[in-house]
């Protein structure tokens, strides 16, 4: 990991633990459902209506959409702006707008304090990542200070 002063832009921070847990659990659930379906005999499979099958597929697609939103979350420090992607929402901030970067103990993700007095969550840096998250906060603070 480069020292704080050696960060080159653009630089992207993404959550690690949430992405891995979601991927492993999602694939595990898909495997269990697939094996259960294969394990049913033809008579049991025939009892499922197209509506019931469609409902299972719709729930699977909904789960995929939630997983994809988590995987998509990130914080990107570019030369001229900070880009925060939380799920399906993307926001851009000039560095002068960001006056603080916080990750209090027990917080789920980073909070950015803006010059307007508002706060914005940055789900790309998750508190559950532990020391990796603390390092990311230090790096992001350094970038914000350097670019402001």
N, C-alpha and C positions, 0 to 999 in steps of 0.2 A: 504494500500500500504506500503510495507516495506521501511525502510529508505535506502538511497543510498548504505550505507556500508553493508547492510544485504542481498543484492541480492545473491541468490544461483544460481549456474550454473548447468545445462544449463537453460537459460532464454530466452523466446521468446517474441518479440514485434510484434504485428499485427495492421494494421489500423482498426479503429472501425467505424467511420462515413461512409467511402466509402463502407465498407462491408454491413452495414445496409441499406444504401440508395440503393445500387445496388440490394440487395435482395428484399427489399420492392417494388422498381420500377419494377424489373423483374417479380416478382409474380403478381403485379398489371397488367402489360401488358399482361401476360399470361392469367389472368382471363378475361380481356376485350376481347382479341381475341377469347378465348374459348366461352364466352357468345355471342359474335357477331356471331360466326359460328352456335351456337345452335339456335340463333334467326332467322337465314335465313330459309326460307321455302325450301322444297325439290327441287323445280324447280330452285331456285337460287343456291343452293349447287351443283346441277347437271351441272350448267354452268361452274364451275371451272374445268379446265383441270388438268390432272396429273402433267403437268409441272408447272402450277401455284401453285398447292398444294405443290409440291416439293420445289419450290422457297420460299414459306412461311416457310417451315420446315428448309431449309438451312439458311435462315436469322435468325431464332430462334436459331439454333445451333451455328451460328457465335456469336450472342449475348451471349449465354451461355459460349462460349470459352473466350470472353472478361471478363465476370463476374468472371469466374473461375480463370483467370489470376490475377485479382485484389484480390480475396479472398486468393489466394495462396501466395501473397506477404508477406514477413516477414523478420525479422532480428533475428538471433539466436546467442546468446553468449554461446559458449561451453567452456570447460576448456582450450582447446589448440588452438581454432580458432574462428573467427567470420564468420558466414554464412549469406549471403545476397541473398534472393530470390526475384527477380523482375519479376513478370509474370511467364514466362516459363524458365527464365534464372537463374541459381544458381551459385554463386561465393563464394569462400572461401578465407579468408585472415588470415594470422598469425597476432597476435595482434601487433607485432613490425612493420608491414606494415602500420597500421592505425595511422596517426599522428594527425588527427583532426576529430571532429564530429560537424557538423554545421546545424542549422536550422534557417536561417535568417527570419526576419518578412516578411510574404507574400510568402515565399517559399512553393512549393507544398509538398516537402518531404525532408528528411535528406540527406545531402551530406557528404560523407566520403572523407577526404584528405588522400592520400596514400604517403608513403615515396618516391615513384618513381616520384612524381609530378602530377600524375593523380588524378582525382576525380571520385567517383562512387556514383550514386544515390542509396539510400536505401528506397524504396517505402513502406517498412514495418512500417515506422513511418511517418505518414502524418501530415503536418502542419495544415490541416483542423480539426484535433482532439483537437486543442487548448491546454489547460493546461495538458491534458493527454499526448500530444506530447512533451511538454516542460519537463514534468517529465521523459518521456522515454529517452529524449536526455541527461538529467542529469545522469540517471542510466547508459546509454550506455557509456558516457564519463568516469564515475567512473569505470566501468568494464574494459574499454580499458586501463585506467591508471594503474589499479591494476594488470592486466594480462601482461602488456608490460614488 
